[in-house]
């Protein structure tokens, strides 16, 4: 449900969350609006975030996520806290709406102290979620577009671009990178065949901790947000994605990236154990996720004529190129 007017939203809050008190002001929060619409709710005593889920998620999934987040809150984890409505549920199943506490602060600024504190918080979060007994079996990667492109699909994309009478800047960028992307996908497939035979530490993982999904206050993590992509998986997947995304924040300097990775990983390992043999595949798990995102973007663009996420193509492509060139820190004995 998307509220048509702020007055509708005020009536909705008064009816479903009477205990939060009189609503003084409602603001639309800046967000990409692809998976949800988010509003800042001002009441006399405090602030809340109203989240309208638009990504097609099932209400049961969001309700379960909120229950797990509440478990984390009780264990003093820095995640956003969901608020139950008058029906003693977290999610309005009909309208796919839920309320959380609002956390003041800012997103990542590039400070090393923030990276260190995030690594500690992620390690503690993984340890806490390993104790969670609430069943969670939802997956988010069943999207048919979210898989590696086949050789025939890449050739199909190439032909479609070549046949275009007028190629835009995105077409040209894709065409220039198709050969490199093909090489990366082939290497990824070879490594994947090895990884599938190995045992990795598993548990609930966030899957999408990037600089805009963590709120910092005074250089400390105030809240990790946006758990909609959470699923059961390899812990190293979360570590790889998070460490690289923060290490690559606003820099292409290999020395600086390596320094940030080392700080993140050494801090994480101090608070949660991961087998050194798993860390050997750190780069693979990051680039694998980036390649999946690139393949989704290209399938959407050339097979469904959708520009969803095309704005991220350059960033993700650069992430892959930089990560592949990186001389990673020695992580064997972290």
N, C-alpha and C positions, 0 to 999 in steps of 0.2 A: 504494500500500500504506500502510495506517495501522497503525503498531505497536500491538499490543493491550496490551503491558506494557513497562515500562522494561527488564525483564530480556530481553525479545525484542530490544529495541533494542541493548542491550549485546552480545548474541550477534551481532547483525547487524554492528555496528561491528568487533568482534573478527575476524569472518570476512572482511569486505570492505575494512577499513582497518587491517590488523594493524600497520602502520608508525606509527600515531599513538600507540601505547602503551596502557597500561591506562586505561580510562575510570573516573574517580573519581566523577563525578556527571552526571546528565542533568536539565535543566530545560526545561519547556515555555515558549517565549518568547511574550510578549504579541503578538497579531496578530489581524487580523480573521478569519483562517482561511477566507476565501472562496476564495482561489486556491491556498493552500498551508498546510501545517502546519510550524512551525519549532521546532527544539529546540536548546538551548545544551548543547554537549558539553564537559565539563571533563576534561582529561587531566593527567598529571603536569607536562608541559612547557608546554602552551598550551590555548587554547579554540577550538572549531569550531562552526559552525552546520550542523545536518542539516536539509535542506529536502525535504519530501515534497510534490510537485506534485500538486494536485487539480483543476486548472482544465481538464483535458482536452487539454493541450498534447501534441504529439507528442515522443517522446524525441529524435528527430533535431534538432528545433528547439532543445531545451534543450542538447543536446550541442554544437551549433554556437555557441550563445550563449556557452557556457563556453569554447570555443576562442577566440572573439573577445575575451572578457574576459581570457584568458591572454595574448593578443597585446597588449592594453592594459596589463596588468601589466608585461610585458617592456619596454613603452615608458614605464614609470614613471607610469601613470595611477592615480588614486585611486578604483579600483573594487574590489568584493570579489573575492577570488581563489578560484577553484574548485580542488578537490583531486581528483586522479585516484584511482580505486579500484584494487584488486589486479589487475583486468583491463586496466589502463592506459586506462580510459575515465572520463569525468566522471560520466556518468549510468547508473544501474542501470535499464536499459530495462524490465525486468519490473515493478519496483516504483515507478518514477518517483521515485527518490531521488538526491540528490547532496549533496556536502559542500563547504563553503567555510570559509575562515578567518573567525574572529569578530573584529569590530572594536569595541573599547571606545570609549565616548564618549556623546554625547547627540544627540537630534534637534534641529532648529532652535529657537533660543531667542528669535529676533526681532532679534538684534544685526546692525547694519549691516555689521560686519566679516565676519560669516558670509556675508552676501549677496554681498559683493564677492569673497570667496574662492571661493564657488560659481560665480559668473559666470566667473571665470578658469578654473576647473576644467572647466566645461562647454565653454568655447571650445577648450581644449586637447584635450578628449575628442573633440569634433567633428573637429578637425584630425587627430588620431591615427586615428580610425576611417575617415577618408577614405583612409588609406594601407593599410587592411586589405585583403588579397587573398582572404580566406576567403569563399566564396560564401554569401550569405544571402538567401533569397527568401520567407521565411515572412511571413504577414500575420496580424494578430490582430483585425482589424475586419470579418471576414466574418460575424460574428454577425448574424442576420437582425433582431435587435432593435435593433442599433446603427446606426440611420439616422434621419433626420428624420421626424417624424410627418407624415402627409398630413392635409389638411383633413378628410377623411372619418373618419380615425382619431381626430382631436381631437373631432369631433362625437360619435363613438361613445363615447368616454370620458366626455364631458359627459353624454350620455344615461344611461349606466350609473350615474354618480354621482347624477343626479337621481332615478332609479328606486329607489335604495336607501332602505329604510325607516329604517335606522339608519346614519347617516354618521359615520365616525370622524374624528379630527382631521386625518389625512392626506387623506382625501377632501375635507374643507373647504378645506385649503390648496391642493390641486390645483385645485379648482373656482375659487377666487379668482384663481388665476394663469393660467388657461387662455387668456384673451383676450390677456394680455401675452405669453405663450409663443407664441401664434399670430402676433402681430406680429413677434416676434424671428425666428421660423422663416421668415416671408415675406421679411424683410430679408436674412436669411442666404442664402436661395436666390438672391436678386438679386445679392448680392456674389459668391456662389460661381460664378455664370455668368461673371463678369468674371475671377475668380481662375484658373479653368480655362484661360483663354487666355494666361496669363502664364507666364514662365519664372522658376523659383525655384532657388536653390542646393539640391542634393539630396545625400543620404547616409544613413548609418545613424543613426537617432535613438532615444533611450530611450523617449520618449513619455509618461512618467509620473513625472517628477522633481518631487515635492512635499515639504513639510517632514518627512514621516515616512520618506522614502526616501533621506535623506542623513544620514550619521553625522558629527558634528563633534567635534573634540578640540582644546581650547585655541583655539577660534574658527577653526580650519582644517578643511577637508574631509578626513576620515579615509577615507571610502568612500562612493561612490554605489552604491546597492543596487537589487535588484528589476528586472532587465532583461528579464523575461518578455514584456513588451509591445513589445520592440524590433522595429523594422521599417525598411525603406527609406522615406524620405519627405523632405519639405521641411525643411531645417534650421531655418527660421523657425518651424515648428510647435513644435519643442523649446524654442526661445528664448521664444516667446510663452507656452507653458504654464508653463514654469519661472519666468519673470520675474513673471508675474501671481500664481502660487500663493504665491510668497515675498513679493511686495509686499502681498498681501492677508492675510498671516498676522496673525491676532488684532487686526485694525484695520479700521475702516470710514471712517477719516479720509482724504479725498481728497488732502490735502496730503502726508500721510505716505506714502500709496500711490504718489503721483507721484514723491516723493523716492526711494523704494526702487527703482522702475522705472528711473529715470534712472541711479542708481548701478549697478544690474545691467547695463543695456544699455551704458553708457559703458565699463564694465570689460570686458564681453564683446567689444565692438568693438575694444578695444585689443589683444586677443589673437587675434581671428579676424575677418576681414573679411566683412561682409554688405552688399550693396547697399542704399543708403538707400531705394530704391523698394520693396524688400521689406518694410522696417520700417513702411511706411504701413499694411500689413495686419496688424500685430501684434494689434490688438484683435479683428479678425475671426477669426484662427486660434485665439485663446483662447476667445472666446464660441462659436465653431463646435463646438469640442470639448466645451464645457460643455453645449451644447444636445443634442449626441448622447448624452451621459450622462443627461440629463434624459429624453430620449425612450426610452432603454433602460429606465430606472426605471419609467416610466409604462406601457410595453408589458408589462413583466414583471408589474406590479401588476394591470392591468385586463384583460389578455388571457390571462395564464397563472396568475393568482392567486398570484404569487410576490412576497414582500416583500424580495427581494434588493436591497440598496443603497438602500432607501427612507429609511434613516437619514441618507443624504447629501443628500436632496432640498432641505432648507432651505439648507444651505451652498452648494450649486451654484446654486440659484436666486438667492441673494444675490450670488454672484460675478458672474452675468450682469447683474444690475441695477446693481451698482456699476461694473462695467467699461463698461457702456453710458453711464453718466453721467459717466465720467471725462474730464477735460481732460488728454489725454496729453501728455507732454513732447515737445518738438520733436526728432524722431529723424532728420530728413532728412539731416543731415550728421554722424551719429554716427561 
